[in-house]
Each structure stands twice: as C-alpha cells, then as structure tokens.
Amino acid sequence: MTLLLANFVGLVTHTDRVMAQYLVIDASTPLIQCGFSNLDGAPEGILCACGDIIESLPRLVGDSMQGRTFQELEGIIYCYGPGSTLGLRFCVTMINVWQKLCDKPLRLFRYSSLDMAANITKFRFPIATSIGSGGYLIRPVDGTEYIFAEQVPPNVLFLQTRRFGTSCSNEQIEYKISGYSGHLSDILEEIEQPELFCFKEKEFVKWDHQRHS
C-alpha cells in the first residue's frame, strides 16, 4: 500500500491547468473500467483491464490520467455496486486516499451497476445480478424499485459480477460503460463520502411472478 500511495502523489500535486471533468471508475465486475465524463455527457476514453484489482486499478487510473492531476478534476464518479466485493471495496479505499491527498474538495458521485446495465441494454429487459447474501437482485425495466428473488426468472438479463462463482443460464450482459448513452447525470447521486451498496433483504420488494412477469 505504501508503494501505491507513492505512485499517486504525483497525480495530486498542484497544476495551473483547469479541466471541468470527472474521473469515472467501475470495478463492479472482473473487467475494471476507467475513463472520464462530464455530468451532461457519457463516459469516454474508457480503458479496461482484467486481473488483480490491487495492481490493475492504480495502473489503469494512472494510464487514464495521462499526466493530469486530481487538481484538474471536478470530482470522481464511481460504481458503488452491486458487484464484486473486493473490486468495490478497493475502489472506495482508493477514493478515500485521493481525497486525503488532494488539497481541494473533490465532488463525488455514485451510480448503480444495475442502472448502468439497463442503459447499456437500452432498457429492453429487467436486469439481475447475484448478491453476496445469496439470491439475486433484479432491476425492472422501469427502474422504480429493486426486487429480491431466490432464482433468476426467464426473460431477465444477467449481469455477471464475479470471475468465479454464481452464474445462471440467462443471457449475460456485455457490461462496458463505453456503451452508455445520454446524460450520465440521469443515474448519478451526489454523496459526501464514498460508500458501498448495502443489501438488506427487508428493504427490497420480493419477486412476485404475477406482478413482475
């Protein structure tokens, strides 16, 4: 971790250049993704990497910054889940580090991987993904509420967020945030401190075949 911190000191030093942009990071799946966006645009310049998150994410962010510093950014946009526990936790850890090293406040926005996946697939089908406590979380087409289910129903696309483990026979989504269209602000929520998606079964509607099919 000491080496990782040293590698990022150069990214947070002062600079006279000004950029009204946001760094975008998505570590919710085995495909780690990083790029830039304005709130009224879509992610662009996306770089991707697979492999160990602790090695891959810092390198990917450094490559994306291309000599720029966090002083030049308005803030950070990140996926807070649901998804890979290790990937999401390490992403939040690094955001905390960057905030402490940067001598100006960075605005912080989060989005759900399910909302991102819904946009990528043009809102045609419900989206499901596995959750750590067992079972699945489903985003209906209208996105008004997330639904908990013990099994993935038919005609629901599946978002695979783990390299190994839970999967299903439903058609899987090619989750690439470069496929997002429209204003990224449509799925964003501004927050003060980075946090992870927290699943509590009692807070979600349960899948009802007659109601949700």
Buried (B, 14 or more C-beta within 10 A) or exposed (E): EEEBEEEBEEBBEEEEEEBEBBBBBBBBBBBBBBBBBBBEBBBBEBBBBEEEBBEBBBBBBBEBBEEBBBBBBBBBBBBBBBBBBBBBBBBBBBBEBBBEBBEEEBBBBBBBBBBBBBBBBEBEBBBBBBBBEEBBBBBBEEBEEBBBBEEBBEEBBBBBBBEEEBEBEBEEBEBBBBBBEEBBBEBBEEEEEBBBBEBEEEEBBEBEEEEBE
